[in-house]
Amino acid sequence: MFRTGYNGTSVRDVTAAANAPQGSFTNHFRSKEAFASEVLERYFAYTRGLVAQALDDTSLTPRARLKRYLDIITGRLESDGFSRGCLIGDLSLEASGSSEVLRTRLAAIFAEWRAPFAACIAKAQKSGEISSDFEPEELAEFLLASWQGAILRLKVERSPAPLERFKKIAFHTVFKELP
């Protein structure tokens, strides 16, 4: 699904990649949509770990933790030659219009994903590290949505430039360190 997308991946492709008979697929998954849901769950579990790696690092200030997360993701995307993006974003674009099951789960994932960022932003605001002009949840939503847009552009440009541009602008404006 990373290489060819949701619509470009058939059950036959999945079973061929797994070197398994096609009937095995239907023994484990009632549909391609159910398979994609399981792939999404596993991917999000991995993503939760990356979020925790950055945002739970109390040796850093809350603002630095936010930057650390973006740097970790940049490194992961670089290791793939900037050719793959985020499966959550990819499925949001491709499958949310055709699968209510995936759309609903993706909406829940974004809500869950936003929470640790909002908590970190609230800490940064409380310590006076960043402005309190916006609610932490709004800033977390902005961060995730804008970052997904930068990842989308990265896939087109095959370059870290969109990510670096986002980080530079976001941390000089929205998440600007207060004097």
MOSULSUL-V613084 format. One record per pair of residues at least 24 apart in sequence whose C-alpha atoms are under 8 Angstrom apart, sorted by sequence separation. I is the first residue (numbers start at 1). J is the second residue. If there is no record, write none. Layout:
BEGIN
[[I | J] [I | J]]
END
This chain:
BEGIN
[[115 | 140] [114 | 140] [114 | 141] [6 | 36] [114 | 144] [131 | 174] [43 | 87] [44 | 88] [131 | 175] [43 | 88] [130 | 175] [131 | 176] [130 | 176] [131 | 177] [40 | 87] [130 | 177] [131 | 178] [40 | 88] [129 | 177] [130 | 178] [129 | 178] [128 | 178] [66 | 117] [66 | 120] [65 | 120] [63 | 120] [62 | 120] [63 | 121] [62 | 121] [89 | 148] [55 | 116] [62 | 123] [63 | 124] [55 | 117] [62 | 124] [86 | 148] [61 | 124] [37 | 102] [44 | 109] [48 | 113] [51 | 116] [55 | 120] [86 | 151] [33 | 99] [36 | 102] [63 | 129] [85 | 151] [63 | 130] [85 | 152] [33 | 101] [37 | 105] [33 | 102] [85 | 154] [85 | 155] [83 | 154] [84 | 155] [82 | 154] [83 | 155] [82 | 155] [83 | 158] [82 | 158] [81 | 158] [82 | 159] [82 | 160] [3 | 84] [2 | 84] [78 | 160] [2 | 85] [2 | 87] [5 | 90] [6 | 91] [5 | 91] [74 | 160] [7 | 94] [6 | 94] [7 | 95] [5 | 94] [6 | 95] [74 | 163] [70 | 167] [67 | 167] [63 | 175] [63 | 177]]
END
